[in-house]
Amino acid sequence: MNTISGLGVALITPFKKDKSIDFEALGRIVEHVTAGGSDFLVVLGTTAENPVLDVQEKRDIVRFVAERNHKKLPLVTGVGGNNTKEVVNNVTNLYAEADAVLSVAPYYNKPSQRGLIEHFTAIADASPKPVIIYNVPGRTGVNITADTCLKLSEHRNITAIKEASTDLNQLSYILRDRPADFTVLSGDDGLTLAQIAMGIDGVISVVANAFPQKFGDMVHTALKGDFSASRLIYLQMIEVINLLFAEGNPVGVKAVMSIQGLIENELRLPLAESSKTLYEKFVRLGIASWK
């Protein structure tokens, strides 16, 4: 199995009241999730509000997380976009600290499956680091089909997929026909337990920003085959998991982490902080005392 497996955390980007990056809070988060049993870290993904960060901020975040990563967990960096030439340029010139690249399917321009294959092949040909393709059609407007994923898995430098289509039938074909050394990671916290039962290798999680120990225990016990224990944790967490995404990501998880005292509840436009109703639901669930 690839070393990038198990529990990965898609780190948020904390902001101060003036909307500048709160590096002190980011340091707390890195310590929080690494102490909680995470297996790898993901920076500059969707959860990090990547589209509203400039190039220098992205470099600063990657460098900071790498320096604070005292356990030397594998570090995955998001490098994606809908301009293939620009993504290739970024993947070859940025983020030397990363151990792998997470690259989302091009969004808005809705390429064909042939276009997706050529896009990811160009990135993988250029990348000095292994590439994890990221399928999230709910955000991008295009689905990386099982056939396309399997075709891309033949590339020596495409080592994994983060699968967030929520289509378990599609996932089944990927798991059945993938190469032995190709890693499949969940991109959906609420489906992770079921997907581990199907044979996936881990998850890139939003929930684990707030609850790395609890969610990590669920993931790790399931990966060991102890579904009785993992099911109990999942059922306890399911309401919170669903609420976390009720008003978009990372809106919910930032609300929770502010209740925990880890961060200020600040986002950059066009994302706005959670509604008062959602915030109060989290408070009533007693998440501040969760371990």
C-alpha positions in Angstrom: 0.0 0.0 0.0 1.2 3.5 -0.8 2.6 5.4 2.2 -0.1 8.0 1.6 -3.0 6.0 3.1 -5.1 5.9 6.2 -6.3 9.2 7.7 -5.3 12.4 5.8 -6.5 15.8 6.9 -7.5 18.4 4.4 -6.2 21.4 6.4 -8.3 24.5 6.7 -6.7 28.0 6.3 -7.4 30.0 9.5 -7.8 33.8 9.1 -7.7 36.7 11.5 -10.4 39.3 11.9 -8.6 41.4 9.2 -8.7 38.3 6.9 -5.0 37.8 6.9 -3.7 34.2 7.5 -3.5 33.3 11.2 -0.3 31.3 11.3 -0.4 31.0 15.0 -3.7 29.2 14.7 -2.4 27.2 11.8 0.4 26.0 14.0 -2.2 24.9 16.6 -4.1 23.0 14.0 -1.1 21.1 12.7 -0.2 20.1 16.3 -3.9 19.2 16.9 -4.2 16.8 14.0 -0.8 15.3 14.1 -1.2 14.5 17.9 -4.6 13.0 17.0 -3.2 10.2 15.0 -3.3 11.5 11.4 -1.3 9.6 8.8 -0.7 12.4 6.3 -1.5 16.1 5.8 -3.1 17.8 2.8 -2.6 21.6 2.3 -4.2 23.9 -0.3 -7.2 21.7 -1.1 -10.8 22.9 -1.4 -11.1 23.0 2.4 -8.2 25.5 2.5 -10.1 28.0 0.5 -7.5 27.7 -2.1 -9.1 29.9 -4.8 -8.9 33.0 -2.5 -5.2 32.6 -1.7 -2.5 34.3 -3.7 0.7 32.5 -4.9 2.8 33.9 -2.1 0.3 33.0 0.6 0.2 29.4 -0.8 4.0 29.2 -0.7 4.0 30.5 2.9 1.4 28.0 4.0 3.2 25.0 2.5 6.5 26.1 4.0 4.9 26.7 7.4 3.1 23.4 7.6 6.2 21.6 6.5 8.2 23.2 9.3 5.6 22.4 11.9 5.2 18.9 10.7 7.5 17.5 13.5 6.2 13.9 13.0 7.3 14.2 9.3 4.0 12.9 8.1 3.7 12.7 4.3 2.6 16.1 2.9 0.2 16.4 0.0 -0.2 19.7 -1.8 -3.2 20.8 -3.9 -2.1 22.0 -7.3 -5.1 22.0 -9.7 -7.0 24.2 -12.1 -8.8 24.4 -15.4 -5.8 25.7 -17.4 -3.5 22.7 -18.0 -0.5 24.8 -19.0 -0.7 26.8 -15.8 -1.1 23.7 -13.6 1.9 22.1 -15.3 3.9 25.3 -14.7 2.8 25.3 -11.0 3.5 21.6 -10.4 7.1 22.0 -11.7 8.0 25.2 -10.0 6.2 25.3 -6.6 6.1 23.4 -3.4 9.3 21.5 -3.2 8.3 20.5 0.4 5.4 18.3 -0.9 5.6 14.5 -1.0 2.7 14.3 -3.5 0.4 16.5 -5.5 -3.4 16.4 -5.3 -4.9 17.7 -8.6 -8.6 18.3 -9.0 -10.4 17.7 -12.2 -10.7 20.9 -14.3 -13.8 22.9 -13.3 -16.2 25.1 -15.2 -15.0 24.3 -18.8 -16.3 20.6 -18.5 -13.8 18.6 -20.6 -14.6 15.3 -22.2 -13.1 12.1 -20.8 -10.4 12.3 -23.5 -9.6 15.9 -22.3 -9.4 14.6 -18.7 -6.9 11.9 -19.7 -4.7 14.3 -21.6 -4.9 16.9 -18.8 -3.8 14.6 -16.1 -1.2 12.9 -18.3 0.4 16.3 -19.0 0.5 17.0 -15.2 1.9 13.6 -14.3 4.5 13.8 -17.1 5.7 17.1 -15.7 5.4 16.5 -12.0 8.5 15.7 -10.0 6.2 14.2 -7.3 3.5 11.5 -7.5 0.1 12.7 -8.5 -3.2 12.0 -6.8 -6.2 12.8 -9.1 -9.2 14.2 -7.4 -12.7 13.5 -8.6 -15.4 15.8 -7.1 -18.1 16.3 -9.8 -20.3 18.1 -7.4 -17.8 21.0 -7.4 -16.2 20.7 -10.9 -19.2 19.8 -13.0 -17.4 16.8 -14.6 -17.0 13.2 -13.5 -13.8 11.2 -13.9 -15.4 7.9 -14.8 -14.1 4.5 -13.6 -12.8 3.8 -17.1 -10.9 7.1 -17.2 -9.5 6.6 -13.7 -8.3 3.1 -14.6 -6.7 4.4 -17.8 -4.9 7.1 -15.8 -3.8 4.5 -13.1 -1.6 3.0 -15.8 0.7 6.1 -15.7 3.8 5.5 -13.6 3.4 8.8 -11.8 -0.4 8.7 -11.1 -0.5 6.7 -7.8 -3.9 7.4 -6.3 -7.4 8.9 -6.6 -9.4 10.9 -4.1 -12.8 9.7 -5.1 -15.7 12.1 -4.0 -18.3 11.3 -6.6 -20.5 9.5 -3.9 -21.2 6.9 -6.6 -20.5 3.6 -4.9 -21.1 1.7 -8.1 -18.4 3.6 -9.9 -16.1 3.1 -6.9 -16.7 -0.6 -7.1 -15.3 -0.8 -10.6 -12.3 1.2 -9.6 -11.6 -1.1 -6.7 -12.1 -4.2 -8.7 -9.9 -3.3 -11.6 -7.2 -1.0 -10.2 -3.5 -2.0 -10.3 -2.3 -3.5 -7.0 -0.2 -0.4 -6.2 -2.9 2.2 -7.0 -4.3 3.8 -3.9 -8.0 4.7 -3.6 -8.9 7.4 -1.0 -12.4 8.6 0.0 -13.3 12.2 -0.4 -16.5 11.9 1.6 -16.4 11.7 5.4 -20.0 10.5 5.6 -19.3 7.5 3.3 -15.9 6.6 4.5 -16.9 3.7 6.7 -18.9 2.1 4.0 -16.2 2.7 1.5 -13.5 1.1 3.7 -15.8 -2.0 3.9 -15.6 -2.0 0.1 -11.8 -1.9 0.1 -10.6 1.7 -0.1 -7.2 2.6 1.5 -8.1 5.7 3.5 -9.7 9.1 3.4 -8.8 12.8 2.9 -11.0 14.2 5.6 -12.5 17.6 6.5 -14.0 16.3 9.8 -10.6 15.4 11.1 -9.6 19.0 11.3 -11.8 19.2 14.4 -11.9 15.6 15.6 -8.7 13.9 14.5 -8.7 11.4 17.3 -12.3 10.3 17.1 -12.6 10.2 13.3 -9.1 8.6 13.1 -10.1 5.9 15.5 -13.1 5.1 13.3 -10.9 5.0 10.2 -8.1 3.0 11.7 -10.3 0.4 13.4 -12.2 -0.1 10.2 -9.0 -0.5 8.2 -8.1 -3.2 10.7 -11.4 -5.0 10.1 -13.0 -4.1 13.5 -16.3 -2.8 12.1 -18.1 -3.2 15.3 -16.0 -0.6 17.0 -15.8 1.7 14.0 -19.6 1.6 13.5 -20.2 2.9 17.1 -18.0 5.9 16.5 -19.5 6.6 13.1 -23.1 6.5 14.5 -22.1 8.9 17.2 -20.6 11.3 14.7 -23.0 11.1 11.8 -25.2 14.1 12.8 -22.2 16.3 13.2 -20.7 15.1 9.9 -23.9 16.0 8.1 -24.2 19.4 9.7 -20.6 20.2 8.8 -21.5 20.3 5.2 -25.0 21.8 5.5 -23.9 25.3 4.5 -20.8 24.4 2.5 -17.2 23.5 3.2 -15.2 24.8 5.2 -18.1 26.9 6.6 -19.2 24.2 9.0 -15.9 22.9 10.2 -14.6 26.5 10.8 -17.7 27.1 13.0 -16.9 23.9 15.0 -13.2 24.7 15.4 -14.1 28.2 16.6 -16.3 26.6 19.3 -13.3 24.4 20.2 -11.1 27.5 20.6 -8.7 26.5 17.8 -9.5 29.4 15.4 -11.4 32.6 14.8 -14.6 31.9 12.8 -13.4 33.8 9.7 -13.6 33.0 6.0 -12.8 35.0 2.9 -15.5 36.0 0.5 -17.3 34.7 -1.4 -17.7 32.3 1.6 -19.4 33.7 4.6 -19.5 32.4 8.2 -22.2 29.9 9.3 -25.7 30.9 10.2 -26.5 31.5 13.8 -28.9 28.5 13.6 -26.2 26.1 12.5 -23.7 27.4 15.0 -26.2 26.9 17.8 -26.8 23.3 16.7 -23.1 22.6 17.1 -23.1 24.1 20.6 -26.2 22.0 21.6 -24.4 18.9 20.5 -21.7 19.5 23.0 -18.9 19.2 20.5 -16.6 21.4 22.7 -16.1 18.5 25.0 -15.5 15.8 22.3 -12.1 14.2 22.4 
